């Protein structure tokens, strides 16, 4: 619970605030897959019970975070880690170290990703 609350705070969100998921393509109707989490849902519930904040960050997540970094040096570091040239550093700094999204948010203060994309790219529990 503490990690979810800290991550919500780091994202500038109230863990008790509620959100609803909407179909991206309402015309899909009954053929649409079920939502990936209960809706409505609180930010805290999504970060605590649905998203794995501790799992090693994927390269797509690193690229997403880089796109939402205000500091060019942090953005460049994340892009490098997600690139072919950064493969060994990614293996050591992220995979071997078990560096997840929550830890990356703490390490890089300029990151400000939107919740929707962030949740979409986090592994599920």
C-alpha positions as CSV (number, residue, x, y, z in Angstrom):
1,X,0.0,0.0,0.0
2,X,2.9,2.4,0.8
3,X,4.5,1.9,-2.6
4,X,1.2,2.5,-4.4
5,X,0.6,5.7,-2.3
6,X,4.2,6.9,-2.8
7,X,3.9,6.3,-6.6
8,X,0.6,8.1,-6.8
9,X,2.1,11.0,-4.9
10,X,5.1,11.0,-7.2
11,X,2.8,11.2,-10.2
12,X,0.9,14.1,-8.5
13,X,-2.2,12.1,-8.0
14,X,-4.5,11.4,-5.1
15,X,-4.5,7.6,-4.5
16,X,-8.2,7.9,-3.5
17,X,-9.3,9.7,-6.8
18,X,-11.5,7.5,-9.0
19,X,-11.3,7.0,-12.7
20,X,-13.3,5.0,-15.3
21,X,-12.1,3.2,-18.3
22,X,-13.8,3.9,-21.6
23,X,-13.6,1.9,-24.8
24,X,-11.2,3.4,-27.2
25,X,-13.5,2.4,-30.0
26,X,-17.1,2.4,-28.8
27,X,-18.2,0.8,-32.0
28,X,-16.5,-2.5,-30.9
29,X,-19.4,-3.0,-28.5
30,X,-19.8,-6.6,-27.4
31,X,-16.7,-7.7,-29.3
32,X,-14.4,-5.5,-27.2
33,X,-12.2,-7.2,-24.7
34,X,-12.9,-6.7,-21.0
35,X,-11.2,-3.8,-19.3
36,X,-7.8,-4.7,-17.9
37,X,-8.8,-3.5,-14.4
38,X,-12.1,-2.9,-12.6
39,X,-13.9,0.3,-13.5
40,X,-14.5,2.6,-11.7
41,X,-11.2,2.2,-9.9
42,X,-9.1,4.4,-7.6
43,X,-5.6,5.3,-8.6
44,X,-4.4,3.5,-5.4
45,X,-6.2,0.3,-6.3
46,X,-4.8,0.3,-9.8
47,X,-1.2,0.9,-8.6
48,X,-1.6,-1.6,-5.7
49,X,-3.6,-4.5,-7.1
50,X,-3.2,-4.4,-10.9
51,X,0.1,-2.9,-11.9
52,X,3.5,-4.4,-10.9
53,X,5.5,-1.4,-9.9
54,X,8.5,-3.5,-8.8
55,X,9.0,-5.6,-12.0
56,X,12.0,-4.7,-14.1
57,X,10.9,-1.9,-16.4
58,X,10.4,-3.0,-20.1
59,X,12.1,-1.1,-22.9
60,X,8.7,0.2,-24.2
61,X,8.1,1.6,-20.7
62,X,11.5,3.3,-20.7
63,X,10.8,4.9,-24.1
64,X,7.4,6.1,-22.8
65,X,9.0,7.6,-19.7
66,X,11.7,9.2,-21.8
67,X,8.9,11.0,-23.8
68,X,7.6,12.4,-20.5
69,X,10.9,13.6,-19.0
70,X,11.4,17.3,-18.6
71,X,15.1,16.9,-18.2
72,X,16.9,16.1,-21.5
73,X,19.6,14.2,-19.7
74,X,17.1,11.9,-18.1
75,X,15.2,11.4,-21.4
76,X,18.5,10.6,-23.1
77,X,19.5,8.1,-20.4
78,X,16.1,6.3,-20.7
79,X,16.3,6.3,-24.5
80,X,19.8,4.9,-24.4
81,X,18.8,2.1,-21.9
82,X,16.0,1.1,-24.3
83,X,18.2,1.1,-27.4
84,X,20.4,-1.7,-28.9
85,X,23.5,0.3,-28.0
86,X,22.3,0.3,-24.3
87,X,21.6,-3.5,-24.2
88,X,24.3,-4.3,-21.7
89,X,23.6,-1.3,-19.5
90,X,19.8,-2.2,-19.6
91,X,20.6,-5.7,-18.5
92,X,22.8,-4.5,-15.6
93,X,20.9,-1.3,-14.5
94,X,17.3,-2.5,-15.0
95,X,17.0,-6.2,-15.3
96,X,19.8,-7.5,-12.9
97,X,19.1,-4.7,-10.4
98,X,15.3,-5.4,-10.6
99,X,14.7,-1.7,-11.2
100,X,11.0,-1.1,-11.7
101,X,8.8,1.8,-12.6
102,X,8.5,3.0,-9.0
103,X,12.2,3.2,-8.5
104,X,12.8,4.9,-11.9
105,X,10.3,7.6,-10.9
106,X,12.2,8.2,-7.7
107,X,15.6,8.2,-9.5
108,X,14.5,10.6,-12.2
109,X,12.5,13.6,-10.7
110,X,11.6,15.1,-14.1
111,X,9.5,12.2,-15.2
112,X,5.8,13.1,-15.4
113,X,4.0,10.4,-17.3
114,X,0.2,10.4,-17.7
115,X,-1.5,7.7,-15.7
116,X,-3.3,6.0,-18.6
117,X,-0.2,5.3,-20.6
118,X,1.8,4.4,-17.5
119,X,-0.7,1.8,-16.4
120,X,-1.0,0.4,-19.9
121,X,2.8,-0.3,-20.1
122,X,3.2,-1.7,-16.6
123,X,3.2,-5.5,-16.2
124,X,0.1,-6.9,-14.5
125,X,0.2,-8.6,-11.1
